[in-house]
């Protein structure tokens, strides 16, 4: 049974390997799937490159699925491509996949982050995580729904490598969305209750890949 997983940013390879022992590759990019030698039973796509480098193409995913490989996606690039290619047989899992599928979010930059090229660790906060964390803050009574919506709009205007909670809260005060007191309350909530929905979904991808591999 041969399994390949593309990740490293949404979840680290050591953490991922605890869930399933597979061939781990860095975030997928254009032509990576076409360069694979030999048959692969299951591929999990979690992370992929965006914007400044060519992203994995829809056609190459379709081609490898047509060869008999099962492809599962979620969390980041995997969620985006799975939502687009579900009619062709790509399997999508997780919250972010559902958001793309249902039209809650549309832009690639919702999941984009900048990352350390050596460690693959993220250096910015993805907009999807901001959404999930602010929703939790609203549910906890720390933030109003209107303020959360305004903060999301402000965050969308930021260039994705510059997104971080310090900058977002600062913009919130400058735009009169938050008072200084509200900023401190929200900052404390984020410190204790930040939601990493990309990592949660990455775990779901790995569990689904493990399930499919075990059934083959």
C-alpha positions in Angstrom: 0.0 0.0 0.0 1.6 3.3 -1.1 0.3 6.5 0.4 1.6 10.0 -0.2 0.6 13.1 1.8 1.5 16.7 1.0 1.7 18.8 4.1 4.1 20.4 6.6 2.5 23.8 7.2 -1.1 23.1 8.5 0.3 20.2 10.5 3.9 19.2 11.0 5.2 16.0 9.5 6.1 14.5 12.9 2.6 15.1 14.2 1.1 13.8 11.0 3.2 10.6 11.1 1.6 9.8 14.5 -1.7 9.4 12.6 -0.5 7.5 9.6 2.9 6.3 8.4 3.1 7.6 4.8 5.4 9.2 2.3 5.4 12.8 3.4 6.1 15.6 0.9 6.2 19.4 1.3 3.3 21.5 0.1 2.2 20.4 -3.4 3.0 22.5 -6.4 2.4 22.3 -10.2 3.5 19.0 -11.8 4.3 17.3 -8.5 1.7 14.7 -9.2 2.8 14.1 -12.7 6.4 13.5 -11.5 5.4 10.6 -9.2 7.1 7.3 -10.3 5.0 4.2 -9.9 1.4 3.6 -8.7 0.1 5.4 -5.6 -3.0 4.0 -3.9 -4.0 7.1 -1.9 -2.9 10.7 -2.0 -3.7 13.2 0.7 -3.5 16.9 -0.3 -3.4 19.2 2.7 -1.0 22.0 1.9 0.1 23.5 -1.5 1.8 26.6 -2.8 -0.1 29.7 -3.9 0.3 32.9 -5.8 4.1 33.4 -6.3 4.5 29.8 -7.5 2.3 27.7 -9.8 -0.3 25.8 -7.8 -1.2 22.1 -8.4 -3.4 22.0 -11.5 -6.9 20.5 -11.6 -5.9 18.4 -14.7 -3.1 16.6 -13.0 -5.3 15.7 -10.0 -7.9 14.4 -12.4 -5.3 12.4 -14.4 -3.9 10.7 -11.3 -7.5 9.8 -10.1 -8.2 8.4 -13.5 -5.1 6.1 -13.0 -6.8 4.5 -10.0 -5.4 6.7 -7.2 -7.8 7.9 -4.5 -7.2 11.6 -3.7 -8.4 13.2 -0.5 -8.2 16.9 0.3 -8.9 19.3 3.1 -7.5 22.1 5.3 -5.8 24.3 2.8 -5.0 23.8 -0.9 -6.6 20.4 -0.4 -9.9 21.9 0.6 -9.9 24.3 -2.3 -9.2 21.6 -4.9 -11.6 19.1 -3.3 -14.4 21.6 -3.5 -13.7 22.2 -7.2 -13.1 18.6 -8.1 -15.7 16.7 -6.0 -17.7 16.1 -9.2 -14.7 14.3 -10.6 -14.2 12.0 -7.6 -11.9 13.9 -5.3 -12.9 13.4 -1.6 -13.1 16.5 0.5 -13.3 16.5 4.3 -13.4 19.1 7.1 -14.9 22.5 7.9 -12.9 24.5 5.3 -13.8 22.1 2.5 -17.5 22.6 3.5 -17.1 26.4 3.5 -15.6 26.3 -0.1 -18.2 23.8 -1.3 -21.1 25.8 0.1 -19.9 29.2 -1.1 -19.3 30.5 2.4 -15.7 31.4 1.2 -14.4 31.6 -2.3 -10.9 33.2 -2.4 -7.7 31.2 -2.4 -6.2 33.7 0.1 -8.7 32.5 2.8 -6.2 29.6 3.5 -3.0 31.1 2.3 -0.1 31.7 4.7 3.6 32.5 4.3 5.8 29.9 5.8 9.4 29.2 6.8 11.0 27.5 3.7 13.2 25.3 5.9 10.8 24.2 8.6 7.5 24.9 6.7 6.1 26.4 9.9 3.5 29.1 9.2 4.6 32.7 9.7 1.1 34.3 9.3 -2.4 33.5 10.3 -4.8 32.2 7.7 -8.1 34.1 7.3 -10.1 30.8 7.9 -8.5 30.6 11.4 -9.4 34.2 12.1 -13.0 33.5 11.1 -13.3 30.4 13.3 -11.6 32.2 16.3 -13.8 35.3 16.0 -16.9 33.1 15.7 -15.9 31.5 19.0 -15.4 34.9 20.6 -18.9 35.9 19.5 -20.3 32.6 21.0 -18.4 33.4 24.3 -19.9 36.9 24.5 -16.5 38.5 24.1 -17.4 40.1 20.7 -20.5 41.1 18.9 -21.4 39.6 15.6 -21.3 43.0 13.9 -17.8 43.6 15.3 -16.6 40.2 14.2 -17.9 40.9 10.6 -16.1 44.2 10.6 -12.8 42.6 11.7 -13.1 40.0 9.0 -13.6 42.7 6.4 -10.5 44.5 7.7 -8.5 41.3 7.7 -9.5 40.5 4.1 -7.9 43.8 3.1 -4.6 42.8 4.6 -2.0 41.1 2.3 -2.0 37.5 3.5 1.7 37.3 4.6 1.0 40.3 6.9 -2.0 38.8 8.7 -1.5 38.3 12.5 -3.7 38.9 15.5 -1.7 41.9 16.7 -2.1 43.7 13.4 -5.8 42.7 13.1 -6.6 44.1 16.6 -4.6 47.2 16.0 -6.6 47.8 12.8 -9.8 47.2 14.7 -9.0 50.0 17.1 -7.9 52.4 14.4 -11.1 51.7 12.5 -13.3 52.3 15.6 -14.5 48.7 15.5 -12.9 48.0 18.9 -12.3 50.1 22.0 -9.0 49.7 23.7 -10.8 47.8 26.4 -12.4 45.5 23.9 -9.1 44.9 22.2 -7.5 43.7 25.5 -10.4 41.4 26.2 -10.3 39.9 22.7 -6.5 39.6 22.8 -6.8 37.6 26.0 -9.5 35.4 24.5 -7.4 34.7 21.5 -4.4 33.8 23.6 -6.4 31.2 25.4 -8.9 30.0 22.8 -7.5 30.5 19.3 -8.9 28.0 16.9 -6.6 26.4 14.3 -9.3 25.1 12.0 -6.6 24.3 9.3 -4.9 21.9 11.7 -8.2 20.4 12.8 -9.0 19.7 9.2 -5.5 18.4 8.4 -6.1 15.7 11.1 -9.4 14.8 9.4 -7.6 14.4 6.1 -5.0 12.1 7.6 -7.7 10.0 9.4 -9.6 9.7 6.1 -6.5 8.7 4.2 -5.8 6.1 6.9 -9.3 4.8 6.7 -9.2 4.4 2.9 -5.7 2.8 3.0 -6.9 0.3 5.6 -9.9 -0.7 3.5 -7.8 -1.4 0.4 
